[in-house]
């Protein structure tokens, strides 16, 4: 099994603080994630002053401020991006960010980023899609809130603009924070893969780590999961995010799953269990003292551990033969 690409989604969980963002890089690296991902935008370029907040945003932020006012506080400057990129290099983890506007795409390209992440909300933004296709050699596209037909249309827009289909990974996703388990519909990831003949992964917004693990078991090649320093921090995404210890547990579990799924597929004893065959299986033994020449019957034979003697599957072959010597009770029978 190929290694799953794990993206630790810091997003805007830094709350506009570079120090918090640096800590999020540290924890993502310690957890063993492949990428730590932020969000790149200028709020005034992407949100109207009349745009309402989502229910989950209202629940976790100041109700009196608009969506625009909330998001303005979560911007990272160009200098912040440069510092975070260097910090990722120092910590041995890849830097990634989602661009939400055309100018932000240019910023990430100027920073040397080669992997473009398209968020669910931009799936129907044709000018944006064209620029993403022309700017990054590899693309990951989240598909929250989308129908299969919309995904097909988006995929066509990307390939028409020059993207190579083989360089695109589609992430099944549900854009509710947190996502109710009944709405996950994880089998849709397989439908996307099979119907569109494309690489797939999963971007998770459920609570806990069970669903990402199930996605890996089903064949996800990419897992994206939000994480935070503290779920109780004020901000739109903290409550639906993992804390550092949970992120580490998810990465460890995914790596264990990869090993568990990497076998040949043929059923044979593994090297680690061969030594236990003799201990756990049984042999035909004397149920009582048996004398040489005595007929072996169901009354004087039984089956017990260890499994170093005659296999009990040969029971019928042993019955009614004559004892070749004296056997004490519990002694392995020999023919």
Secondary structure, DSSP 8 states (H G I E B T S, - for coil): ----EEEEEEETTTTT-HHHHHHHHHHHHHHT-SEEEEEE--HHHH--TT----HHHHHHS-TTS-HHHHHHTT---HHHHHHHHHHHHHHT-EEEEEE-SHHHHHHHHHTT--EEEE-GGGTT-HHHHHHHHHH-SEEEEE-TT--HHHHHHHHHHHHHTT--GGGEEEEEE--SSS--GGG--THHHHHHHHHHT-EEEEEE-SSSSHHHHHHHHHT-SEEEEEEES-TTSSSSSGGGSEEHHHHHHHHHHHHHHHHHT-S-SS----TTTGGGHHHHS-EEEESS-B-TT-B--TTTEEEES-SSSSBGGGHHHHTT-B-SS-B-TT-B---
